[in-house]
């Protein structure tokens, strides 16, 4: 233990001891028993046992059932993931959203998933007087939006199953998908293409294409989309727009540490899809 900490009256000894224990686990020393920890830190074995037990029941340490030694728990990975996801997504995405808007001249959106809805956290209006305009904080259903589909298509199977359990596929427009089987088939198409399409499913007269943004763990933390009236977005332009939006989403993902080839991975075969 660093003795300098013990001289600082503001440092709480029990908290510092717990941190010292966690800091022992590193490459080459992935598992340790109570006796080893007490010896390395020159701590009382009884104190170590109490600290380790507290860390274990809070999932910061895990116990090997074979040798009874301890190792770092998944709670640490969860906390690290929260920290990384709290990086300013809007700030990181801004230059790529602007580049995309300048290319197409249409409205560009950035949204995250919140339960069974997507929430718009950034939008750049297009250069046309008439266009599809979504306000910040607006909530829309997952099943009727390209943004929602783009995120849902790449959720882990168990999370997608949880999302769809009891999901109400209500018709936002006459074009909206209204049953789970068709929606799951649409998600397979998203996996094939790498981008999602909303063809007047969320707003009559509007067409939208979205692509997912991944973090360092290849988890879909957001989605980017371009939306505009169908008069300026004919069907034949979908592949071109799709690739541009996909490229913008990939650039944002790279800035979040994403390095895997998850996009365009082919048909999804996971427990979440029938």
C-alpha atoms as a printed R data frame, in Angstrom:
    type eleno elety resid chain resno       x       y       z
1   ATOM     1    CA   UNK     A     1   0.000   0.000   0.000
2   ATOM     2    CA   UNK     A     2   1.190   3.527  -0.728
3   ATOM     3    CA   UNK     A     3   1.810   4.979   2.733
4   ATOM     4    CA   UNK     A     4   1.184   8.490   1.426
5   ATOM     5    CA   UNK     A     5  -2.534   7.675   1.392
6   ATOM     6    CA   UNK     A     6  -2.533   6.830   5.111
7   ATOM     7    CA   UNK     A     7  -1.178  10.297   5.918
8   ATOM     8    CA   UNK     A     8  -4.083  12.004   4.187
9   ATOM     9    CA   UNK     A     9  -6.919  12.307   6.682
10  ATOM    10    CA   UNK     A    10  -9.479  12.708   3.888
11  ATOM    11    CA   UNK     A    11  -8.739   9.209   2.587
12  ATOM    12    CA   UNK     A    12 -11.120   6.595   3.984
13  ATOM    13    CA   UNK     A    13  -9.007   3.570   4.883
14  ATOM    14    CA   UNK     A    14 -11.604   0.920   4.056
15  ATOM    15    CA   UNK     A    15 -12.261   2.399   0.620
16  ATOM    16    CA   UNK     A    16  -8.522   2.697  -0.070
17  ATOM    17    CA   UNK     A    17  -8.025  -0.917   0.988
18  ATOM    18    CA   UNK     A    18 -10.714  -2.067  -1.427
19  ATOM    19    CA   UNK     A    19  -9.077  -0.121  -4.258
20  ATOM    20    CA   UNK     A    20  -5.676  -1.557  -3.346
21  ATOM    21    CA   UNK     A    21  -7.130  -5.054  -3.573
22  ATOM    22    CA   UNK     A    22  -8.621  -4.407  -7.013
23  ATOM    23    CA   UNK     A    23  -5.340  -2.904  -8.207
24  ATOM    24    CA   UNK     A    24  -3.490  -6.132  -7.405
25  ATOM    25    CA   UNK     A    25  -5.131  -7.983 -10.272
26  ATOM    26    CA   UNK     A    26  -3.168  -7.551 -13.476
27  ATOM    27    CA   UNK     A    27  -1.581  -9.567 -16.274
28  ATOM    28    CA   UNK     A    28   0.298 -12.475 -14.742
29  ATOM    29    CA   UNK     A    29  -1.680 -12.190 -11.501
30  ATOM    30    CA   UNK     A    30  -5.271 -12.710 -12.561
31  ATOM    31    CA   UNK     A    31  -6.325 -14.800  -9.541
32  ATOM    32    CA   UNK     A    32  -5.467 -14.362  -5.867
33  ATOM    33    CA   UNK     A    33  -6.592 -15.893  -2.579
34  ATOM    34    CA   UNK     A    34  -7.244 -14.070   0.691
35  ATOM    35    CA   UNK     A    35  -3.897 -15.141   2.173
36  ATOM    36    CA   UNK     A    36  -1.968 -13.928  -0.871
37  ATOM    37    CA   UNK     A    37  -3.752 -10.581  -0.831
38  ATOM    38    CA   UNK     A    38  -3.101 -10.107   2.904
39  ATOM    39    CA   UNK     A    39   0.589 -10.921   2.465
40  ATOM    40    CA   UNK     A    40   1.128  -8.627  -0.543
41  ATOM    41    CA   UNK     A    41  -0.667  -5.669   1.066
42  ATOM    42    CA   UNK     A    42   0.552  -6.408   4.589
43  ATOM    43    CA   UNK     A    43  -3.029  -6.388   5.817
44  ATOM    44    CA   UNK     A    44  -4.817  -8.351   8.514
45  ATOM    45    CA   UNK     A    45  -6.302 -11.543   6.963
46  ATOM    46    CA   UNK     A    46  -9.627 -10.915   8.657
47  ATOM    47    CA   UNK     A    47  -9.830  -7.404   7.209
48  ATOM    48    CA   UNK     A    48  -8.964  -8.749   3.772
49  ATOM    49    CA   UNK     A    49 -11.667 -11.415   4.030
50  ATOM    50    CA   UNK     A    50 -14.294  -8.773   4.804
51  ATOM    51    CA   UNK     A    51 -13.153  -6.497   2.002
52  ATOM    52    CA   UNK     A    52 -13.042  -9.317  -0.529
53  ATOM    53    CA   UNK     A    53 -16.486 -10.561   0.489
54  ATOM    54    CA   UNK     A    54 -17.950  -7.064   0.056
55  ATOM    55    CA   UNK     A    55 -16.363  -6.718  -3.385
56  ATOM    56    CA   UNK     A    56 -17.619 -10.180  -4.330
57  ATOM    57    CA   UNK     A    57 -21.276  -9.658  -3.410
58  ATOM    58    CA   UNK     A    58 -21.196  -6.409  -5.416
59  ATOM    59    CA   UNK     A    59 -19.724  -8.287  -8.414
60  ATOM    60    CA   UNK     A    60 -16.449  -6.356  -8.452
61  ATOM    61    CA   UNK     A    61 -14.720  -9.648  -7.709
62  ATOM    62    CA   UNK     A    62 -15.652 -13.129  -8.859
63  ATOM    63    CA   UNK     A    63 -14.605 -16.432  -7.260
64  ATOM    64    CA   UNK     A    64 -13.190 -19.400  -9.116
65  ATOM    65    CA   UNK     A    65 -15.300 -22.363  -7.871
66  ATOM    66    CA   UNK     A    66 -12.408 -24.790  -8.397
67  ATOM    67    CA   UNK     A    67  -9.508 -23.192  -6.515
68  ATOM    68    CA   UNK     A    68 -11.617 -20.688  -4.491
69  ATOM    69    CA   UNK     A    69  -9.386 -17.819  -5.570
70  ATOM    70    CA   UNK     A    70 -10.710 -14.462  -6.682
71  ATOM    71    CA   UNK     A    71 -10.537 -12.586  -9.991
72  ATOM    72    CA   UNK     A    72 -11.917  -9.308 -11.273
73  ATOM    73    CA   UNK     A    73 -15.694  -9.309 -11.764
74  ATOM    74    CA   UNK     A    74 -17.785  -8.186 -14.680
75  ATOM    75    CA   UNK     A    75 -19.101  -5.189 -12.747
76  ATOM    76    CA   UNK     A    76 -15.827  -3.427 -13.524
77  ATOM    77    CA   UNK     A    77 -16.354  -3.956 -17.247
78  ATOM    78    CA   UNK     A    78 -19.899  -2.627 -16.892
79  ATOM    79    CA   UNK     A    79 -18.694   0.527 -15.124
80  ATOM    80    CA   UNK     A    80 -15.960   1.064 -17.712
81  ATOM    81    CA   UNK     A    81 -18.540   0.724 -20.472
82  ATOM    82    CA   UNK     A    82 -20.755   3.357 -18.839
83  ATOM    83    CA   UNK     A    83 -17.796   5.730 -18.628
84  ATOM    84    CA   UNK     A    84 -16.875   5.282 -22.271
85  ATOM    85    CA   UNK     A    85 -20.473   5.708 -23.368
86  ATOM    86    CA   UNK     A    86 -20.713   8.969 -21.453
87  ATOM    87    CA   UNK     A    87 -18.190  10.560 -23.762
88  ATOM    88    CA   UNK     A    88 -19.915  13.392 -25.575
89  ATOM    89    CA   UNK     A    89 -21.510  11.475 -28.421
90  ATOM    90    CA   UNK     A    90 -22.877  14.624 -30.021
91  ATOM    91    CA   UNK     A    91 -19.477  16.329 -30.000
92  ATOM    92    CA   UNK     A    92 -17.719  13.321 -31.500
93  ATOM    93    CA   UNK     A    93 -20.395  12.857 -34.156
94  ATOM    94    CA   UNK     A    94 -20.711  16.543 -35.106
95  ATOM    95    CA   UNK     A    95 -18.131  16.790 -37.917
96  ATOM    96    CA   UNK     A    96 -19.362  13.600 -39.568
97  ATOM    97    CA   UNK     A    97 -23.000  14.689 -39.350
98  ATOM    98    CA   UNK     A    98 -22.105  18.024 -40.903
99  ATOM    99    CA   UNK     A    99 -20.168  16.301 -43.672
100 ATOM   100    CA   UNK     A   100 -23.159  14.062 -44.368
101 ATOM   101    CA   UNK     A   101 -25.592  17.008 -44.356
102 ATOM   102    CA   UNK     A   102 -23.344  18.986 -46.697
103 ATOM   103    CA   UNK     A   103 -23.195  16.040 -49.088
104 ATOM   104    CA   UNK     A   104 -26.935  15.484 -49.382
105 ATOM   105    CA   UNK     A   105 -28.405  18.818 -48.281
106 ATOM   106    CA   UNK     A   106 -31.052  16.953 -46.275
107 ATOM   107    CA   UNK     A   107 -31.856  16.647 -42.567
108 ATOM   108    CA   UNK     A   108 -29.442  14.482 -40.594
109 ATOM   109    CA   UNK     A   109 -30.314  12.869 -37.247
110 ATOM   110    CA   UNK     A   110 -28.519  11.185 -34.352
111 ATOM   111    CA   UNK     A   111 -30.535   9.112 -31.888
112 ATOM   112    CA   UNK     A   112 -30.143   6.635 -29.046
113 ATOM   113    CA   UNK     A   113 -32.339   3.764 -27.843
114 ATOM   114    CA   UNK     A   114 -34.406   4.213 -24.681
115 ATOM   115    CA   UNK     A   115 -36.503   1.166 -23.884
116 ATOM   116    CA   UNK     A   116 -38.822   0.702 -26.897
117 ATOM   117    CA   UNK     A   117 -38.259   4.139 -28.407
118 ATOM   118    CA   UNK     A   118 -35.490   6.100 -30.049
119 ATOM   119    CA   UNK     A   119 -34.684   9.566 -28.731
120 ATOM   120    CA   UNK     A   120 -33.261  12.240 -31.043
121 ATOM   121    CA   UNK     A   121 -30.178  13.757 -29.385
122 ATOM   122    CA   UNK     A   122 -28.928  15.754 -32.385
123 ATOM   123    CA   UNK     A   123 -30.318  16.939 -35.696
124 ATOM   124    CA   UNK     A   124 -29.027  19.140 -38.474
125 ATOM   125    CA   UNK     A   125 -31.657  20.701 -40.709
126 ATOM   126    CA   UNK     A   126 -31.252  20.384 -44.453
127 ATOM   127    CA   UNK     A   127 -30.831  23.247 -46.869
128 ATOM   128    CA   UNK     A   128 -34.312  22.929 -48.370
129 ATOM   129    CA   UNK     A   129 -37.310  24.951 -47.220
130 ATOM   130    CA   UNK     A   130 -39.412  21.803 -47.130
131 ATOM   131    CA   UNK     A   131 -37.980  18.798 -45.385
132 ATOM   132    CA   UNK     A   132 -38.403  16.226 -42.617
133 ATOM   133    CA   UNK     A   133 -37.594  17.956 -39.327
134 ATOM   134    CA   UNK     A   134 -37.293  16.100 -36.029
135 ATOM   135    CA   UNK     A   135 -36.836  18.071 -32.820
136 ATOM   136    CA   UNK     A   136 -34.257  17.307 -30.145
137 ATOM   137    CA   UNK     A   137 -35.659  15.030 -27.471
138 ATOM   138    CA   UNK     A   138 -38.397  13.724 -29.745
139 ATOM   139    CA   UNK     A   139 -39.296  10.074 -29.168
140 ATOM   140    CA   UNK     A   140 -40.396   7.704 -31.919
141 ATOM   141    CA   UNK     A   141 -41.089   3.964 -31.995
142 ATOM   142    CA   UNK     A   142 -38.309   1.517 -32.796
143 ATOM   143    CA   UNK     A   143 -40.331  -0.427 -35.348
144 ATOM   144    CA   UNK     A   144 -41.333   2.517 -37.562
145 ATOM   145    CA   UNK     A   145 -37.974   4.301 -37.837
146 ATOM   146    CA   UNK     A   146 -34.728   3.627 -39.670
147 ATOM   147    CA   UNK     A   147 -32.916   4.772 -36.527
148 ATOM   148    CA   UNK     A   148 -34.701   2.209 -34.372
149 ATOM   149    CA   UNK     A   149 -34.242  -0.605 -36.858
150 ATOM   150    CA   UNK     A   150 -30.536   0.190 -37.269
151 ATOM   151    CA   UNK     A   151 -29.929  -0.162 -33.536
152 ATOM   152    CA   UNK     A   152 -32.261  -3.123 -32.975
153 ATOM   153    CA   UNK     A   153 -30.708  -5.164 -35.796
154 ATOM   154    CA   UNK     A   154 -27.369  -5.265 -33.977
155 ATOM   155    CA   UNK     A   155 -28.512  -5.747 -30.389
156 ATOM   156    CA   UNK     A   156 -27.365  -8.970 -28.702
157 ATOM   157    CA   UNK     A   157 -29.979 -11.676 -29.204
158 ATOM   158    CA   UNK     A   158 -31.152 -11.692 -25.593
159 ATOM   159    CA   UNK     A   159 -31.592  -7.903 -25.562
160 ATOM   160    CA   UNK     A   160 -33.526  -7.946 -28.810
161 ATOM   161    CA   UNK     A   161 -35.798 -10.687 -27.462
162 ATOM   162    CA   UNK     A   162 -36.406  -8.590 -24.344
163 ATOM   163    CA   UNK     A   163 -37.163  -5.531 -26.473
164 ATOM   164    CA   UNK     A   164 -39.674  -7.390 -28.619
165 ATOM   165    CA   UNK     A   165 -41.341  -9.232 -25.745
166 ATOM   166    CA   UNK     A   166 -44.818  -7.734 -25.627
167 ATOM   167    CA   UNK     A   167 -43.881  -5.000 -28.114
168 ATOM   168    CA   UNK     A   168 -46.876  -3.218 -29.626
169 ATOM   169    CA   UNK     A   169 -46.456  -2.863 -33.393
170 ATOM   170    CA   UNK     A   170 -49.042  -0.127 -33.732
171 ATOM   171    CA   UNK     A   171 -49.472   1.454 -37.183
172 ATOM   172    CA   UNK     A   172 -47.907   4.911 -37.197
173 ATOM   173    CA   UNK     A   173 -48.857   5.177 -40.877
174 ATOM   174    CA   UNK     A   174 -50.479   2.827 -43.374
175 ATOM   175    CA   UNK     A   175 -46.949   1.716 -44.377
176 ATOM   176    CA   UNK     A   176 -45.776   0.753 -40.887
177 ATOM   177    CA   UNK     A   177 -44.768  -2.838 -40.118
178 ATOM   178    CA   UNK     A   178 -47.376  -4.198 -37.710
179 ATOM   179    CA   UNK     A   179 -46.207  -7.707 -36.807
180 ATOM   180    CA   UNK     A   180 -43.110  -9.195 -35.220
181 ATOM   181    CA   UNK     A   181 -42.307 -11.723 -37.947
182 ATOM   182    CA   UNK     A   182 -42.156  -9.071 -40.672
183 ATOM   183    CA   UNK     A   183 -40.120  -6.802 -38.407
184 ATOM   184    CA   UNK     A   184 -37.591  -9.559 -37.720
185 ATOM   185    CA   UNK     A   185 -37.313 -10.201 -41.449
186 ATOM   186    CA   UNK     A   186 -36.672  -6.495 -41.932
187 ATOM   187    CA   UNK     A   187 -33.883  -6.643 -39.333
188 ATOM   188    CA   UNK     A   188 -32.258  -9.438 -41.318
189 ATOM   189    CA   UNK     A   189 -32.317  -7.113 -44.328
190 ATOM   190    CA   UNK     A   190 -30.629  -4.454 -42.212
191 ATOM   191    CA   UNK     A   191 -27.896  -6.950 -41.357
192 ATOM   192    CA   UNK     A   192 -27.478  -7.773 -45.028
193 ATOM   193    CA   UNK     A   193 -27.196  -4.129 -46.102
194 ATOM   194    CA   UNK     A   194 -25.638  -2.556 -43.025
195 ATOM   195    CA   UNK     A   195 -28.277   0.193 -43.067
196 ATOM   196    CA   UNK     A   196 -32.013   0.412 -42.343
197 ATOM   197    CA   UNK     A   197 -34.848   1.900 -44.393
198 ATOM   198    CA   UNK     A   198 -38.007   3.660 -43.239
199 ATOM   199    CA   UNK     A   199 -40.167   4.012 -46.342
200 ATOM   200    CA   UNK     A   200 -43.040   6.273 -45.211
201 ATOM   201    CA   UNK     A   201 -43.396   4.045 -42.135
202 ATOM   202    CA   UNK     A   202 -43.038   6.869 -39.615
203 ATOM   203    CA   UNK     A   203 -44.279   9.811 -41.688
204 ATOM   204    CA   UNK     A   204 -46.295   9.717 -44.894
205 ATOM   205    CA   UNK     A   205 -44.304  11.296 -47.702
206 ATOM   206    CA   UNK     A   206 -40.999  10.819 -45.926
207 ATOM   207    CA   UNK     A   207 -38.177   8.360 -46.550
208 ATOM   208    CA   UNK     A   208 -35.297   7.755 -44.157
209 ATOM   209    CA   UNK     A   209 -32.121   5.646 -44.083
210 ATOM   210    CA   UNK     A   210 -30.187   4.947 -40.879
211 ATOM   211    CA   UNK     A   211 -27.025   3.116 -39.831
212 ATOM   212    CA   UNK     A   212 -25.799   2.043 -36.375
213 ATOM   213    CA   UNK     A   213 -22.993   3.566 -34.340
214 ATOM   214    CA   UNK     A   214 -20.934   1.089 -32.294
215 ATOM   215    CA   UNK     A   215 -18.709   1.520 -29.255
216 ATOM   216    CA   UNK     A   216 -15.436  -0.253 -28.491
217 ATOM   217    CA   UNK     A   217 -17.349  -3.398 -27.513
218 ATOM   218    CA   UNK     A   218 -19.192  -3.569 -30.840
219 ATOM   219    CA   UNK     A   219 -22.415  -2.561 -29.087
220 ATOM   220    CA   UNK     A   220 -24.905  -0.324 -30.969
221 ATOM   221    CA   UNK     A   221 -25.021   2.828 -28.841
222 ATOM   222    CA   UNK     A   222 -26.749   5.077 -31.375
223 ATOM   223    CA   UNK     A   223 -27.754   5.494 -34.999
224 ATOM   224    CA   UNK     A   224 -27.346   8.123 -37.710
225 ATOM   225    CA   UNK     A   225 -29.964   8.825 -40.368
226 ATOM   226    CA   UNK     A   226 -30.859  11.061 -43.279
227 ATOM   227    CA   UNK     A   227 -34.534  11.893 -43.825
228 ATOM   228    CA   UNK     A   228 -36.241  13.790 -46.611
229 ATOM   229    CA   UNK     A   229 -39.412  13.880 -48.711
230 ATOM   230    CA   UNK     A   230 -39.778  11.004 -51.158
231 ATOM   231    CA   UNK     A   231 -39.857  13.468 -54.068
232 ATOM   232    CA   UNK     A   232 -36.159  14.192 -53.460
233 ATOM   233    CA   UNK     A   233 -35.318  10.646 -52.459
234 ATOM   234    CA   UNK     A   234 -36.391   8.171 -55.159
235 ATOM   235    CA   UNK     A   235 -35.986   4.434 -54.630
236 ATOM   236    CA   UNK     A   236 -33.033   4.204 -57.007
237 ATOM   237    CA   UNK     A   237 -30.988   6.473 -54.719
238 ATOM   238    CA   UNK     A   238 -31.320   4.199 -51.691
239 ATOM   239    CA   UNK     A   239 -28.045   2.246 -52.229
240 ATOM   240    CA   UNK     A   240 -26.039   5.454 -52.744
241 ATOM   241    CA   UNK     A   241 -27.516   7.137 -49.672
242 ATOM   242    CA   UNK     A   242 -27.175   3.931 -47.682
243 ATOM   243    CA   UNK     A   243 -23.439   3.686 -48.303
244 ATOM   244    CA   UNK     A   244 -22.861   7.349 -47.462
245 ATOM   245    CA   UNK     A   245 -24.774   7.084 -44.201
246 ATOM   246    CA   UNK     A   246 -23.051   3.810 -43.390
247 ATOM   247    CA   UNK     A   247 -19.681   5.490 -43.947
248 ATOM   248    CA   UNK     A   248 -20.566   8.353 -41.591
249 ATOM   249    CA   UNK     A   249 -21.728   5.919 -38.900
250 ATOM   250    CA   UNK     A   250 -18.543   3.893 -39.249
251 ATOM   251    CA   UNK     A   251 -16.381   7.014 -38.815
252 ATOM   252    CA   UNK     A   252 -18.178   7.897 -35.589
253 ATOM   253    CA   UNK     A   253 -17.843   4.299 -34.408
254 ATOM   254    CA   UNK     A   254 -14.092   4.312 -35.034
255 ATOM   255    CA   UNK     A   255 -13.778   7.363 -32.783
256 ATOM   256    CA   UNK     A   256 -15.449   5.312 -30.051
257 ATOM   257    CA   UNK     A   257 -12.855   2.572 -30.402
258 ATOM   258    CA   UNK     A   258 -14.899   0.302 -32.654
259 ATOM   259    CA   UNK     A   259 -12.619  -1.922 -34.713
260 ATOM   260    CA   UNK     A   260 -14.638  -4.979 -35.723
261 ATOM   261    CA   UNK     A   261 -16.264  -5.728 -39.056
262 ATOM   262    CA   UNK     A   262 -19.780  -5.982 -37.655
263 ATOM   263    CA   UNK     A   263 -21.534  -4.076 -40.429
264 ATOM   264    CA   UNK     A   264 -22.572  -5.914 -43.572
265 ATOM   265    CA   UNK     A   265 -22.071  -9.184 -41.729
266 ATOM   266    CA   UNK     A   266 -24.827 -11.076 -43.539
267 ATOM   267    CA   UNK     A   267 -28.073 -12.594 -42.230
268 ATOM   268    CA   UNK     A   268 -28.436 -12.515 -38.485
269 ATOM   269    CA   UNK     A   269 -28.698 -15.874 -36.746
270 ATOM   270    CA   UNK     A   270 -29.303 -15.240 -33.067
271 ATOM   271    CA   UNK     A   271 -31.677 -16.186 -30.294
272 ATOM   272    CA   UNK     A   272 -33.531 -12.905 -30.675
273 ATOM   273    CA   UNK     A   273 -34.790 -13.652 -34.172
274 ATOM   274    CA   UNK     A   274 -37.087 -16.427 -35.270
